[in-house]
Amino acid sequence: MTTEDATTTDLDRSDAPPEPPAPGRESAVRTLSRLWPYVRPVRARWAGAAVTAVIASCLGLVFPLVLKWIVDGPVTDRDPSGVWLGAGVLLALGVAEALLFGLRRWLVARPLAGVEAGMRADLYGHLQRMPVAFHDKWASGQLLSRATTDLMVVRMFLAFPLTFLIVNAVTIVAGLAVLVVQDWGLGLVLLAPAVPLMAVCYRFEHGYAEASRRAQDQVGDLTTVVEESVLGIRIIKGFGRHRSQARAFRELSQTVRGTELTKARLLAGILGIITLLPELALGTALVLGTVQVADGDLSAGTLVAFLSTALALRWPIESIGFLLAMSQEAATATRRFFEVMDESEEDPRVHEQAARAGGRDGARSGLRFEGVEFRYPDAAPDSVPTLARIDLHIRSGETMALVGATGSGKTTLTALVPRLYDVTAGRITLDGRDVTAMPREELRTLVSVAFEEPTLFSASVEANVRMGAPDATPDEVERALGVAQADFVRRLPEGTATEVGEQGLSLSGGQRQRLALARTVVGEPRFLVLDDPLSALDVHTEAAVEAALRRVLADSTALVVAHRPSTVLLADRVALLSDGRITAVGTHQELLRSSAEYRHLMSGDGDHDAHDAAEAGEAARA
C-alpha cells in the first residue's frame, strides 16, 4: 500500500464515538423533555410567546366569520357602508395578527439565545473536567459539532417548531370545531384524512429520526477531517498529499450528501401526502357545498366562510411534516448533547478506594508508587496491563530519572501522577496523600507537567506561560523564561505580549518546548513531572537549560523521563522501566555497571537487540 493510499484509508475510517442507542429506544418527546432544566429559567417568556402565537393564529379563524357576515349581510343587502365596515374589521384583524407574531418573536429571541449559551458553557465545562481517556476515544470533530451545530438546532427548535407544534395543534382543533359548527356534514368530510395522516406521520418520524442521526454523526466526522487537515497542513503540503486528502474529503462529503438526500426524499414524501389528502377532502367538500348552495340548503356566506376556514387550516396542516422533521433533528441533537454530558467525569469507586486507603504516610515523604497497575480503559479486562506491579519511591527533594525503551510505558507512568489517567490497581501518593483522594484542582496545583510534545495556545507568550500559574507576577514569568533559556522572546516583535499563533506553529520546535518548560516551572510546584522536555533542543541550549533547571529541581520532587545521558545526569537516581515493570533502580553509575539493558539505552547502540541486552543484564545481576 502506498503512503497516499494509507492516508486515504485512515481518513475513511469512522472517528465517531461508541455506537449510540437506536433512536427508537427513546421517544423524541422523552428526549426533548431533558431540555427542561435549561428552559425552566425562561419558561415565563416562552409560555407568553406561545400564548401570543396561539391568539394570533386563532385571530386568523375570525376572518372567515367576518367574510360570512359580509356576504350574507352587506353584499346580499347591497349595503356599501357595511362592506367598508367589514373591510376595516379585516384590516384591524390583520394588523393585530402581525403585531402579535412580532411580539412572539421578540419574547423568545433573547432568552433562547441564553439557553443555547448556557448549554454550550455546560458542555465546555464538562469537557474540561473529563479524563484524558474520554478524549482519547472521542474525535474532536464530533465534540465540536455537538457544541456548535447541534446546539443551534436545539435553539431553533425551541424558538419555532416547538411553539408552532402547539400553535398549529390548537389552531387545527379550533378550526375543525368551527367547520363542524358551520356544517357538520362538510366538517366530517374534512376530518376524514385525520387517521391516515396520523399513521403516515408515525412512520415518517421513525425513518427520519434514523436518517437525522446518521447525518449529524457524518457531519461530525467531516468536521474532524477538516480540523485535522488544517492542523496538519504542513504535513499534507510537505508530502504532497493534498490530492488524497481532497479525495477522502469528497468521499465523506458524498456520504453526507447521500444521507441529506434521503432526508429530503422522506420529507418530500410526507409533505406530498399531507398536502394531497386534505386537498382531496377540501375539493370534495367544495363540490358538496356548491350543490347544497344550489339546492338552497346552505347560504353562500356559510360556504365562503367554510372554505375560507378550511384554507386557513392549510398551512397548519401542511407544516406538520416540516415541524416533525425539525423536531426529530432537535431530538437527535439533544441525544448527541446528552451523550457527552452523561459521560461520568470520574469513577466514584476511585473515591471509595481512596477513602479506604487512609490519610498521610508522612508530611514530606515525596512521590510514591505502590503496586501500581494500569491498562487503558478500552483494553480488554484480561489483557496484559501496560504497567504492572510498579513500586517506586522518589524521596522528598529528590530527582528520579525514568529510562526505558520506546513503548516501555514511561509516558503512561508520568500521566498517572496528575491523574490524566487513573490507576487500575495500587495507588500513588504525594507526601503520603493518595492522589485519588485529592481534589483535582489541588492535585494539579501541586504537580506540574511538561510533555514531550509541547502544546501552545493562540495567545501571547505571557498568557501561555501563565497557564502554569495564573497569578504569576511579571517577574516570575521572566524568571521561568530564564530557567527555560527562552531569551528568544526578547527578539519577538512585542516581547512577551507577542501572539504565538494557533498551536504555536509560528515558533520552532525548540522554542515551543522552552515555552512549555517555562509554563511548567513558573509556579514553583512542589512536584515536577517532565516527559523528556529537552528533546528538541540543540546541545548547547540543552546544556544551558539543564544548568538552570538544576536550581529548580533542587527545590522540587521530580520524575524526569530521559533518553539522553545528559538529562539522566540531572537526576539523583535512575529507574529502568522495561515492558511495563521497574527492573532496576540506582544511580547512573550503578546501573551502568549492573544493567546491560541500561548500558544499551545510554550508548544508543542500535546494532544490538534490546531484548538480548536485557537478558544479559539479568544474567549479570544473577
N, C-alpha and C positions, 0 to 999 in steps of 0.2 A: 504494500500500500504506500502511495506517495505521501509526502508531507501535506500536500494540498488536499488529498482525499481524506487524510486523517483529520484535518481541520474541519472539513465539511461534516464528517461523521460525528465529531464531537459536538458540533452545533445542532445536529439533527436530533440528538437525544433530548428528552424532556427533562427540564430542570424544575418541574412542578413539585410541590410538596407532596407528602404522602396522600394516597388516594382519598378524596373526600367522600363523605357519605352520599349515597344516591339521593337526588332531590326528592324522591317520593317518600323518603323516610320521615320527613318533617314537612308539614304543610307550610305554604307561603305565609299564611296568617300567623301561625305559631312562630315562624322565624322572625317576621317583621315585628311581632309583639316585643321582641327583645330590645327594640329601639326605645321602649317607653322610658327607661331611666334618663335617656338623653333628651327626649321630647317633653318630659314632665315639667321642667322649669319654664317652658314656653307654651304650656298647654292652653292657658287662657287666651293668648293671642291667636293660637292656631284654631281653637274652637270658635273664637269670634270670627275668624276668616271663613271657616266652614259655614257658620250660620249665615254670614253675609252673602256667601256664594249661593246658598240654598234659597235665600229670599230673592236674590237677583234672578236666579233661574226660574223660580216659581212666578215671578212677575211676567216672564215670557208666556206663561199659560193664561194670563189675563188678556193678552192681545186677542186671541180668538173670541173671547166672550164680548169684548168691545166691538169686534167686527160683526158678530151676530146681532148685537143691538143696532149697529149702523145699518146693516142690510134689512133687517126686519122692521126697523123703525124709520129713521130719516130717509133712507133710499126708497123704501116702499111708499112712504108718505110724501115723497118729493119735497123734503124739508132741508134746504141748503144750510141753514144755520145749525141744524142737528149734525150734518155731515162735518162741518167745521169744528163743532164741539168734539165729535168723536176723534177727528184727526188730532186735535190738541191733546186729548187724553192719551192717544197712542204715542205722540211725541214726548209727552211727560214721562210715560212709562219707559220709553227707550232711553231717555237721559238718566232716569233713576237707575235703570239696569246697568248702564255703562259706569255710572259713578260707584255703584256697589261693587262691581267687578274690579274697578281700580282700587277701591278701599281694601278688598280682599288681598290684592297683590301687595299693597303697602304693609298690611298686617303681618304677612308671612315672610317677606323677603329678609328682613334683618335678623329675626330670631332663628330662622332656619339656617342662615349662614353661620350663626353662632353654634348651632347643633353640629354642623359639619366640622367647624373648627375645633369644637370640644372633642369630637370623636377622633379627629386626626391627632390632637395633642395626647389623648389617652393611648392611642396606638403607638405613637412615637415613644412615649414614656415607657410603655410596656416592652417595646423592642430594646430599649436601653437596659432594661432590667433582666432580659432573658439571658440565659447562659450561652456561652460560645457554641455549645453543642447544638442549640437551636439554630443558630445562624449557619452552622456547617451544613445543615440539611435543607435549608430554605434558600432558594435562589433570590438574589437581591431584586430582580425584576418583578418577581411575584409579590414581594413585600411593597415595592414601590407602587405597583398598580393598585394594590389594596388601599394604600394611603392617599392616592390621588383619584384615579378614575372611579373606583368603587364608591368612595365616599361622595363624589359628585353625583353619581347615580342615585344614592340614597337621599341626598338633599333635594334633587329634582323630584323624586317620588313623593317626599313629604310636602313639597310646595304645590304640586299639580295633580298627579294621578290619585293620591290618597284622598285629597279634598274632593275631586270630581267623581271618584267612585261613590262617595257618599252623596254628593250633589245630584249626580245623574240617577242614582237609585231612587232618591226622594222625588226627583222630577218625573221619572217614568211612572212610579206608583201614583203620584198625584195626577199626572196627565191621563193615565188609563182610567182613574176614577172619574175624571171629568168626562172622558169619552163615554163611559158606561152610563153616566147620569144623563148625557145628552141623548143617546140612543143605545140601549143595552145590546141590541142585536148586532149593530155595526161594531160596537165595542168588543163583543166576543170574537168577531172576525179578526180584529187586530190583535187580540190576545192569543189566537191560535198558534202562532210561531213560538210562543214562550218556551214550551217543553223541548222541542228540538234544538232551540238556541242554547238552552242550558246544557244539554248533552254535548253539543259541539264545543262549547266553552270549556267544559270539564276535560275533554280530550286534548284540546289545544293547550291548556295550562301545563299538563304533564310533558308533552313533547317540547314545548317552548322552554320550559324550565331546564331540561337536559341540554338543549342547544345553547341556551344562555350561559350555562355553567361552562360548557366546552369553550365558548367564545372568550369568556373572561379569563379562563386559565391560559388559553393560547395567547391572548394579549399580554399576559404576564411573561410568558416565555419569550415573546417578541421583544418586550421591554428589556429582558435580560440580555438578549443578543445585542441590542443597540447599545446598552450600557457597557458590555464587555468590549464591543468594537471601538467605542470611544476611548475607554480607558487603555485599551491595548493597541491604539492606533500606531504607535511606534513599531510594535512587533509586526503588525499587518503590513505596514509600508516597508519595514526593513527586510522582510522575507517575501515581499511581493505577493501577498495572499489576498489582495483586495477582491480578486475575482471569485475565489472560493467563499469568502465571507459574504459577498454580494449574492452568490448563488444560494447559500444557506438562508440568508435573509429573505430572498424571493420565495423560497420553498415554504418557509414559515408564514410569510405574508399570504401566499396562496391558500395555505391551510386555514388561516383566519378568514380569508375571503370566502372560502367554501362554506364555513360554518355560518358566516353572516348571511350568505345567500340562502342557506337552509332556514334560518330565522325569518328571512324575508318571504320565502315561499309559505311557511306556516302562517305568517301574519296576513299575507295576501289571501290565503285560502279562507281564513276565518272572517276577514273583512268582506270577502265576496259573499259568503253565506249569510253573515249578519246583515249585509245590505240587501241581498236578494229576497230573503224570506219576508221581512217587513214590507218591502216594496210590493211583493205579490199580495200580501194581505191588504195593503193600502189600495192597490188597484182594484181588488175585489170589493172593498168597502165603497170605493168611489162609484163603481158600476151599480151596486145595490142601492146606494144613497141616491144616485141620479134617478133610478127607477122609482124610488119612494117619493122623491120630489115631484116627478111627472105624474104619479098617481095621487098626489095631494096628501100623502101620509106623513110628509116631512117638509118643514119650511126651508126655503132657500138659505135663510140666515143660519139655521141649525146645521145644514150641510156644510156651509162655508166655515162655520166655527169648528165643526167636527174635523174637516180636512185640515184646517189651519193648526188645530191642536195636534193632529197626527204628524203634520210636517214639523211642528216644533219639537216633537219627540224623536225626529230622525237622527239629529246629532247625538243626543244622549245614548240612543241605542247603537248607532254605528260606531261610536267611540269606545264601546265596551271592549272590542278586540285590542285596540291600541292601548287602553288603560290596563287591561290584563297583561299585555306584553310588558309594559313598563313596570307593573307590579312584580312580575316574575324576575325581571332583571334586577329590581331593587332587592327582592328576596335573595337572589343569588349573591349580590354584592354584600348583603348583610351576613349571609353564611360565611363568605370569604373573610369578612372583617372579624367575625367572632371565632373563626378557626384559629386565627392568630391570638386573639385576646383570651381564648380558652386554654392556650398552652400554659402549663404551670411554670411559674417563674423559678421555682426551686422545689426540690423533693422534700416534703415535710419529714420524711424518715431520716433525713440528714440531721435535722434538729434533735430528733429523738435520740439518735446515736450520740450526738454531741453532748446532750444532757446527761446521758448515762456515763459518758467518758470522764465527767468531773471537771474540776477547775484547773488551777495553775499547778505546775510542777516546780516552779521557781521563778523568782522575779525577773531574772535576766539569764535564762538558760539557753537562749539562742533559738535556732531553727532545727526542728527535729522531725524526721520521717520515721514512723513506727509501723512496720508491717504493711506498708502501703502497696496496694494492688490497684491497677486501673485497666479497664478496657473501654473503648469508645462506646457511646450509647447505642449506636446502630450495629455493634458487633453481636454475634450470637452468644448467648449465655455460656455455652460450653466451649467457646473459642479460647485460644491461648491469649492470656492478657498481655497488653502492651508493656505493662510494668508489673513485676511480681516480687513480693517479699522485699520491698525496699526499706532497709533500716540504715538511717544516716543521721548523724548529729553534727550540726555546724554550730560550734560554740559561739557565745555572745562575743561580738567584735572580730570574729574570725572570717576569713575569706576562703571559700571552698571552690576549687575549680572542678567542673564536671566534664569529663573527657569520654569520648566513645566514638565508635564508627558511625557513619551515616545510617540512620534508621534504627539506632540502638534505643531511642526513646528519650534523648536529652531534652528536646524542646517540650515534649509532653510532660516530663517531670517538672520543668520550670513552670509550666502553665497551671500546675496543681496548687502552687503556693498562693497566688492571688485568687484562686478559685475560678479561673476561666473554665475549668472542669472540676467536678467533684470526684474524690477518690471512690473507687468501687469497694475497697475494704481498707482497714487500717485507719490511721489518722496522721495529720500534720499539725504540729503545734508551733506557736510563736511565743517564746518566753513562757512556755507551759500552757498556753491557751489554745484549745482546739480551734482551728480556723473556721470550722463549720458552725461553731457556737458564737462566732463574732458577726456583728452586722457587716455587710459587705462594704458599706461606706467607711467604717472604721478600719477594716482589713486593708482596703486599698489606699488608706492614708498611711498605714504602717509600712506597706510593701510597695515598692516602686519597681516597674519592669521596663527593660529595654529589649526590644525584639530585634532579631537579625534583619528582618525586612522592615525598615522604618516607614511609618505612615505619617504623612503630614497632611494638614487640612488647608483648605483655601482660605487662608487668613494671614495675618502678619507674622513675622518671625517671633516677636514677643508673645503674641497670642498662642502660638504653637508651643513655646517653651512654658508658658503659664498653665498649660493644661496639666502639667505635673504638680502645680501648686498655685491655684487661682489667686491666693492672697500674697504671692511673692512680690517683693519690692523691686524696683528697677535695679538696685544694687545686687540683689540676689539673682536676678536674671543675668546680669553681667558676670557675676561670679560663676554661674552654671555654664555660660558660654565660654568662659575662660577655662574651666575644667575640661570642656569638650574641645578645646582648641579651635573654637568656631570664630576665629578672628576675621574670616572672610565676610562676616556680617557687616563689618565696618565699611567694606567696599561696595556694599549694595546701595542702590540709589537713595533709599530713605533709611538706611541702617536697620535697626530692629523693627521699624514700622513698615518695612517693605513687605508687600504681599508675595507669598511664595507660589501662589497658583495651586490649582487642583492637584492633589497627590504630591505636591512639592516637586513636580516634574521640571520646573524651571531651574532646579538645582541639580548638581551632580550627585551620584550615589553616595560618595564620601561626605558631601556637605549635608545631605539629608540624614545620614547616620549620626553625624556630630550634633545636629539639632535635636535628634531623638534622644541622644545621650544627655544633652543639656536638660531636656524635659524630664528625664529620669532623676537627675541629681538635684534639681533646683529646690525641691522641698526638703532636702537633707533627711531622707527617710531612714527609719530605724533598720529596715531590711531592704536589701537590693537584690534583684534577680536580673542578671544580664545574660541575654542569649547571644553570645558571640557578637558583641556590639561594635567591634572594630574591624570586621571582616572586609569592609570596603575601603579601608584607609591604606595609604602608601606607608612604607616602612618608617620614614622619618616622622610623619604625622602621628602614626601609631605610637612611636616611642614618646612623643611629646604628650599625647593623651594619657598614656599609661603612667607617666611621671606625675601628672596632675591628678589622675584617678586614684593613685595610691593614697593620697591625703584624704579623699572621700571615703575610701574603703576602710581606712583606719578607724573611722567613727561609725561604721555600719557592720551589720552581719550580712554577708553577701554570698550568693551562689552564682558562679560565673561559668557559663558554657564556653569552653575553649577548644580551639582547633590548632592553635599555633603555640610553640614553646614560649614565645614572648608573653602571651596572655596568661599561660599557666604560671609563669613566674610572678604574677601579681598575687597569687594565692598562697595561703599558709599551708594548706593541704590539698590533695587531689583525690577525687573519687572516680574510679573507672567503671563506666556503665557498659555492659555487654549483653545484648539480646534481652533488654528489659530488666537486668539484675545488676546490682552493685557487686563487682567481683574483686575489687581491691580498693583500699583507702590508705593513703600515706603521703609523705612529702614527694616532691618531684624526683628527687634523687633516689629515694627508697623504691619508688615504682620503676624507675629506670633500671635499678639493679634486679628487682624481683619479677617484673612482668614483661614478657616478650611482646604481648599484645600492645602494651603501653609504649614500649620502645618503637614498635612498628608505627603506631599512630604519630608519635612525636618525630620520627625520622621522615615521614611522608614517603617512604619507600614503597612504590607501587609494584615492585617485582615479586613480592611475596604475598601469598594468600593470607588474609586476615585470620581465617579460621585456623590455619596451621600455626600462626603466631600465637593465637590464644591457647592452643593445645600445648605449645612449647612453654608458655608461661605457667600453665597448670603443672607441667612436669617439673619446672624449676622450683615452684613452691612446694611440691611434694618432696 
